[in-house]
């Protein structure tokens, strides 16, 4: 994570992705048990976060921002970092290293109108 406001680019993405860092809680939709995680980048329609728990693609989760870590975020990033969101898990990859178990998760926000 960098506080240098670096834009994350990926030609497969429709929206700009921004580095951001925030502690979150996530839960399976309509469940009471929450898990800790950390968002590492976001876009207008999705987010990437890391968690010690594997999440199956296709499930709906609730994401709630608990604490913003990046203090020097540009205004566009604030527009895409949702404080509470329902999201569809698109993928989950084991990113464990150095004896620490964690998973990288890509989730797409639902548009609620």
C-alpha positions in Angstrom: 0.0 0.0 0.0 1.3 3.4 -0.8 0.0 6.8 0.2 1.3 8.3 -3.0 -2.2 8.1 -4.6 -0.9 5.8 -7.3 -3.5 4.8 -9.9 -3.7 1.1 -10.4 -4.1 0.3 -14.1 -5.3 -2.8 -15.7 -6.5 -3.0 -19.3 -9.3 -5.5 -18.5 -11.0 -3.0 -16.2 -13.7 -0.6 -17.2 -13.1 1.8 -14.3 -10.0 3.4 -12.8 -8.7 1.6 -9.7 -7.1 3.5 -6.9 -4.8 2.4 -4.1 -6.5 2.9 -0.8 -6.2 1.3 2.6 -9.0 0.8 5.0 -9.8 -1.8 7.7 -13.2 -3.4 7.0 -15.6 -6.0 8.4 -17.3 -8.3 6.0 -20.1 -10.9 6.5 -22.1 -13.2 4.3 -25.3 -11.4 3.4 -28.0 -11.9 6.1 -25.5 -13.4 8.6 -24.5 -12.0 12.0 -20.8 -13.2 12.0 -18.3 -10.5 10.8 -14.7 -11.1 9.7 -11.8 -8.6 9.6 -10.1 -7.6 6.4 -8.3 -4.8 4.7 -9.2 -3.0 1.4 -6.1 -2.4 -0.7 -7.7 -0.8 -3.8 -11.1 0.2 -5.1 -13.0 1.5 -8.2 -16.4 2.9 -8.7 -17.8 -0.6 -9.1 -15.6 -2.9 -7.1 -12.9 -3.5 -4.5 -10.0 -5.7 -3.7 -9.4 -6.8 -0.1 -7.4 -9.3 1.8 -8.8 -11.5 4.5 -7.6 -14.6 6.5 -10.8 -16.4 5.4 -11.5 -18.0 2.0 -14.7 -16.8 0.3 -16.3 -18.8 -2.5 -16.9 -16.8 -5.7 -20.6 -16.0 -6.4 -21.6 -15.3 -2.8 -23.1 -12.0 -1.7 -21.3 -10.2 1.1 -21.8 -7.1 3.2 -18.7 -4.9 3.5 -18.5 -2.2 6.1 -15.5 0.2 6.4 -14.3 0.4 10.0 -11.2 2.6 9.8 -9.6 4.5 6.9 -5.9 4.0 7.0 -4.8 6.1 4.0 -5.1 9.7 5.1 -3.9 11.3 1.9 -6.4 9.9 -0.6 -7.5 12.1 -3.5 -11.1 13.0 -3.8 -11.9 10.5 -6.6 -10.9 7.7 -4.3 -13.4 8.9 -1.7 -16.1 8.6 -4.4 -15.3 5.0 -5.0 -14.6 3.8 -1.4 -18.1 2.9 -0.1 -18.6 2.9 3.6 -21.2 0.2 3.4 -21.8 -2.0 0.4 -23.4 -5.3 -0.8 -21.0 -7.0 -3.2 -20.7 -10.1 -5.3 -17.5 -12.0 -4.8 -16.0 -12.5 -8.3 -12.8 -14.3 -7.3 -10.7 -15.4 -4.3 -7.1 -16.4 -4.5 -4.8 -17.9 -1.8 -2.1 -15.3 -1.3 -0.5 -16.8 1.8 3.2 -16.2 2.3 5.8 -16.3 5.1 3.5 -18.6 7.2 0.7 -16.0 7.1 -2.6 -17.3 5.7 -4.7 -14.8 3.8 -6.8 -14.6 0.6 -7.0 -11.8 -2.0 -10.7 -11.1 -2.9 -12.2 -9.3 -5.8 -15.7 -8.1 -5.3 -18.1 -6.1 -7.5 -20.5 -3.7 -5.7 -24.2 -4.0 -6.4 -25.9 -0.9 -7.6 -28.7 -0.1 -5.2 -31.1 2.5 -6.5 
